[in-house]
Amino acid sequence: MTLPEQIAERIFTAIADGEYAPGERIREEALADEFEVSRGPVREALRILEKDSVVRILPNRGAHVTQLSVKEVSDIFEVRRTLSGAMIGRLTVEEASALAATLDADIRALDALAQDPAGGPAYVETMFRLTRVLREACTNDRMSEILGSLARQTLRYSRLGLATPARRKESARNWRTVQKALKSGTLDVAARAAEKLIEDSCREAVKQLEAREDATNPRIRST
């Protein structure tokens, strides 16, 4: 990767890990000092992240972590779900079988991490790697690129959707279904299971976002 791409990846990881809050400003000068570079590569890194809607660069106000509404989060997950199903549907039976073998080690890791109450961060990291392997199998380069951008946009919210052990166990079962369907060549089943993975994460993330909104802005109830 180029230097700006390396810096963008490190900033993205910090945002995904919650080191920056939604809406928080990301200061170029502080990052330049941290990475021991000039502000030019940092500025280019922030432009890379803006393309993925991870940050927004505002005139005269600098870069800020995006703060998406519940509807925006739902819309992004919906697009990602639809494209993920379509991507799997494009595979040949031979490609699907090879992909199932490639996924095996990480899916076994998911099975183990889902049983670990403290395994949340490692589970999400492994899942993110699995989604990358899936999209890299796509022969439509543009579709793969868009899916990569959507995965980055939704990572913070996927973490919310996988916050509990129960949800991680459900997710691990769905990943196993995806793999078995790919191995058997039943691509329609694999596509539906992949869509369900994303739909379930979206549902839980939206539930938690709405709960946060309610806590921040409690509704006035009549008595």
Backbone torsions as a table, in degrees:
resi	resn	phi	psi	omega
1	MET	NA	152.0	173.7
2	THR	-69.9	166.6	179.5
3	LEU	-59.7	-47.6	177.3
4	PRO	-58.7	-37.2	179.1
5	GLU	-66.5	-39.2	176.9
6	GLN	-62.9	-43.0	179.4
7	ILE	-66.1	-41.3	178.8
8	ALA	-59.2	-40.5	-179.6
9	GLU	-64.6	-39.9	-179.7
10	ARG	-69.5	-39.1	176.9
11	ILE	-65.9	-42.7	179.2
12	PHE	-58.9	-44.0	178.9
13	THR	-61.2	-42.0	178.8
14	ALA	-63.0	-40.5	178.7
15	ILE	-66.5	-46.2	-179.0
16	ALA	-62.8	-31.9	179.8
17	ASP	-82.3	-0.2	176.5
18	GLY	85.1	12.9	178.6
19	GLU	-71.2	-22.5	173.0
20	TYR	-117.9	133.9	179.4
21	ALA	-84.3	153.7	174.4
22	PRO	-54.5	132.1	-179.5
23	GLY	89.0	-12.0	-176.8
24	GLU	-72.2	143.1	178.1
25	ARG	-77.9	140.6	175.4
26	ILE	-106.7	115.3	-172.1
27	ARG	-90.1	121.6	-178.2
28	GLU	-58.5	-44.3	-174.9
29	GLU	-64.2	-36.6	179.1
30	ALA	-67.6	-40.4	179.1
31	LEU	-69.0	-38.1	177.8
32	ALA	-60.3	-41.2	177.0
33	ASP	-66.4	-42.8	-178.0
34	GLU	-62.3	-42.5	-176.3
35	PHE	-93.1	-2.0	177.9
36	GLU	57.6	49.9	177.6
37	VAL	-134.9	171.9	173.0
38	SER	-74.8	173.2	-178.5
39	ARG	-74.5	-17.5	-178.9
40	GLY	-59.2	-53.6	178.8
41	PRO	-62.4	-33.1	177.8
42	VAL	-66.2	-42.8	-179.9
43	ARG	-62.3	-41.5	179.0
44	GLU	-66.7	-37.2	177.4
45	ALA	-61.9	-41.1	179.7
46	LEU	-67.2	-33.6	175.9
47	ARG	-65.7	-37.6	176.7
48	ILE	-61.0	-44.7	-179.7
49	LEU	-68.3	-29.9	178.1
50	GLU	-66.1	-34.4	178.8
51	LYS	-61.4	-30.8	179.3
52	ASP	-93.5	9.1	179.5
53	SER	60.1	26.7	175.6
54	VAL	-82.5	-34.6	173.6
55	VAL	-129.8	162.3	171.7
56	ARG	-123.1	131.9	178.1
57	ILE	-100.6	114.9	-175.2
58	LEU	-103.1	137.7	179.9
59	PRO	-55.6	128.8	177.2
60	ASN	63.6	7.8	-179.6
61	ARG	-126.8	-5.7	176.4
62	GLY	80.0	-165.5	-177.0
63	ALA	-92.9	137.2	178.0
64	HIS	-130.5	145.8	174.7
65	VAL	-64.0	134.3	-178.4
66	THR	-63.5	144.0	178.4
67	GLN	-124.5	91.6	-173.0
68	LEU	-83.3	146.1	173.9
69	SER	-75.7	166.3	177.3
70	VAL	-58.6	-40.7	-180.0
71	LYS	-64.9	-41.9	179.1
72	GLU	-62.0	-42.6	177.7
73	VAL	-60.8	-46.2	179.8
74	SER	-61.4	-42.1	-179.0
75	ASP	-64.0	-42.6	-179.0
76	ILE	-66.0	-44.0	177.4
77	PHE	-60.9	-38.6	-179.0
78	GLU	-63.1	-44.8	178.5
79	VAL	-62.8	-43.7	180.0
80	ARG	-62.7	-41.9	179.6
81	ARG	-61.1	-46.2	-177.6
82	THR	-63.6	-45.4	-179.0
83	LEU	-68.5	-34.6	179.7
84	SER	-63.9	-44.0	176.7
85	GLY	-62.8	-41.5	179.3
86	ALA	-65.8	-37.5	179.9
87	MET	-62.8	-44.5	179.3
88	ILE	-66.0	-36.1	179.6
89	GLY	-64.9	-17.8	179.9
90	ARG	-83.2	-14.2	-175.8
91	LEU	-70.0	149.9	168.8
92	THR	-83.3	165.0	178.5
93	VAL	-61.0	-39.0	179.7
94	GLU	-65.9	-43.4	178.9
95	GLU	-63.3	-40.4	-179.4
96	ALA	-63.9	-42.3	-180.0
97	SER	-63.2	-43.4	178.6
98	ALA	-64.7	-39.0	179.6
99	LEU	-64.9	-40.1	179.2
100	ALA	-58.5	-40.6	178.9
101	ALA	-67.0	-38.2	179.7
102	THR	-64.7	-34.8	-176.7
103	LEU	-77.8	-15.7	-166.2
104	ASP	-56.5	-48.9	-174.8
105	ALA	-62.7	-44.1	-179.1
106	ASP	-69.5	-33.5	178.9
107	ILE	-70.5	-35.8	174.2
108	ARG	-64.4	-36.1	176.1
109	ALA	-64.6	-39.5	177.2
110	LEU	-61.1	-43.0	179.7
111	ASP	-56.3	-42.6	-179.3
112	ALA	-72.0	-43.7	-177.5
113	LEU	-66.6	-30.9	179.3
114	ALA	-64.6	-24.2	179.8
115	GLN	-85.9	-10.8	-175.9
116	ASP	-96.4	114.6	-179.7
117	PRO	-57.2	-26.5	179.9
118	ALA	-98.7	12.6	-173.8
119	GLY	-89.2	7.4	-175.4
120	GLY	-54.4	-54.9	-178.3
121	PRO	-59.3	-44.2	180.0
122	ALA	-67.6	-33.9	178.1
123	TYR	-62.6	-48.1	-178.0
124	VAL	-64.4	-39.7	178.7
125	GLU	-61.9	-43.8	179.4
126	THR	-66.4	-41.3	178.9
127	MET	-62.6	-41.6	179.2
128	PHE	-61.8	-38.7	177.7
129	ARG	-65.8	-39.3	178.3
130	LEU	-63.0	-41.2	179.0
131	THR	-64.2	-33.4	177.6
132	ARG	-67.0	-42.1	178.3
133	VAL	-61.3	-41.6	179.1
134	LEU	-60.6	-48.9	-175.3
135	ARG	-72.7	-26.7	177.4
136	GLU	-70.1	-16.8	175.8
137	ALA	-79.5	-11.1	-177.5
138	CYS	-74.3	132.2	179.5
139	THR	-84.7	-10.2	176.0
140	ASN	-91.1	102.1	-173.9
141	ASP	-60.8	-37.3	-178.9
142	ARG	-67.8	-41.8	177.8
143	MET	-62.1	-42.6	179.4
144	SER	-61.7	-41.9	179.4
145	GLU	-63.1	-44.5	-179.7
146	ILE	-64.7	-42.4	179.1
147	LEU	-62.9	-36.7	176.8
148	GLY	-63.0	-43.1	178.0
149	SER	-63.3	-43.0	-179.7
150	LEU	-65.8	-37.8	178.6
151	ALA	-63.0	-39.7	178.8
152	ARG	-68.4	-40.7	179.9
153	GLN	-62.8	-34.2	-174.4
154	THR	-97.2	-1.6	-173.8
155	LEU	-59.3	-44.7	179.8
156	ARG	-57.2	-37.5	-175.6
157	TYR	-82.9	-28.4	172.7
158	SER	-63.6	-35.7	175.8
159	ARG	-59.2	-43.4	177.3
160	LEU	-61.5	-42.3	-177.3
161	GLY	-70.5	-11.5	-179.8
162	LEU	-121.2	28.4	-172.6
163	ALA	-73.8	-23.1	-175.4
164	THR	-108.3	151.6	176.4
165	PRO	-57.4	-37.4	-179.6
166	ALA	-61.7	-41.5	179.7
167	ARG	-69.0	-36.9	179.6
168	ARG	-67.1	-37.5	177.3
169	LYS	-64.1	-42.1	178.0
170	GLU	-62.3	-43.6	179.5
171	SER	-62.0	-44.4	-179.6
172	ALA	-61.2	-38.9	177.8
173	ARG	-63.3	-40.3	179.7
174	ASN	-66.9	-39.4	177.5
175	TRP	-62.6	-39.3	178.2
176	ARG	-64.3	-37.1	176.8
177	THR	-63.9	-42.9	176.8
178	VAL	-56.7	-48.2	-176.7
179	GLN	-64.2	-45.8	-179.3
180	LYS	-61.8	-39.8	179.8
181	ALA	-68.2	-38.8	176.1
182	LEU	-62.6	-43.3	-178.2
183	LYS	-63.4	-37.3	-178.9
184	SER	-85.0	-7.6	179.2
185	GLY	81.2	11.6	177.0
186	THR	-89.3	81.9	-171.0
187	LEU	-68.4	-29.0	177.6
188	ASP	-65.8	-38.9	177.5
189	VAL	-67.1	-42.7	178.8
190	ALA	-62.1	-41.7	-179.6
191	ALA	-64.2	-43.5	179.7
192	ARG	-65.0	-39.1	179.6
193	ALA	-66.7	-39.2	177.9
194	ALA	-65.4	-39.9	177.3
195	GLU	-64.1	-38.3	-179.8
196	LYS	-66.2	-36.9	176.1
197	LEU	-54.2	-47.0	-176.5
198	ILE	-73.9	-39.7	179.5
199	GLU	-62.6	-41.5	-179.7
200	ASP	-65.2	-42.5	178.5
201	SER	-63.8	-41.1	178.5
202	CYS	-61.4	-47.6	-178.3
203	ARG	-58.3	-45.7	-177.9
204	GLU	-71.0	-38.5	178.3
205	ALA	-63.3	-45.1	179.0
206	VAL	-62.1	-41.2	178.1
207	LYS	-57.5	-45.0	-178.7
208	GLN	-71.5	-37.7	177.4
209	LEU	-63.7	-41.4	179.1
210	GLU	-66.1	-37.1	177.7
211	ALA	-64.0	-38.8	178.0
212	ARG	-65.6	-41.4	178.4
213	GLU	-62.7	-41.5	179.3
214	ASP	-63.4	-38.0	-179.6
215	ALA	-70.0	-34.5	-179.5
216	THR	-78.1	-37.7	-178.8
217	ASN	-127.0	73.5	-177.2
218	PRO	-60.9	138.6	179.7
219	ARG	-74.4	146.7	177.6
220	ILE	-84.6	118.4	-178.7
221	ARG	-102.0	138.0	177.9
222	SER	-76.6	147.1	-179.8
223	THR	-113.4	NA	NA
